[in-house]
Amino acid sequence: MSDYGNIEKVGPLGTTLPRNDENITTTAGDLILYQGNSFVIYYAPNTWTFTRLGKIDNTTREELLATLGSGNVTVTLSLN
């Protein structure tokens, strides 16, 4: 995942998933599917048409930036 617009980390999923887009204003910790093929972790507000996947609860922009750092990161998604 890479930084984009000083508001998010975004990365390709390598596949396309079904979408359920709605107009959303993001907040820190929102986990978003963008255009069916990108995974996004938001750390600042943005309003657009997205599919909400989940939320990292009880986090702030500053905490996410400290955890994710600057530059590229690898994020692994898994289902139990």
Long-range contacts (C-beta under 8 A, 24 or more apart in sequence): 1-39, 1-41, 1-68, 1-72, 1-73, 1-74, 1-75, 2-71, 2-72, 3-70, 3-71, 5-46, 6-44, 7-42, 7-43, 7-44, 7-45, 7-46, 8-40, 8-41, 8-42, 8-43, 8-44, 8-46, 9-40, 9-41, 9-43, 9-68, 9-73, 9-75, 10-34, 10-38, 10-39, 10-40, 11-38, 11-39, 11-40, 11-75, 12-37, 12-38, 12-39, 13-37, 13-38, 13-39, 19-51, 20-51, 21-49, 21-50, 21-51, 22-49, 22-50, 22-51, 22-52, 23-47, 23-48, 23-49, 24-48, 24-49, 24-50, 24-52, 26-50, 28-56, 28-59, 28-60, 28-61, 28-63, 28-64, 29-55, 29-56, 29-57, 29-59, 29-64, 30-55, 30-56, 31-55, 31-56, 39-75, 39-77, 41-68, 41-75, 43-68
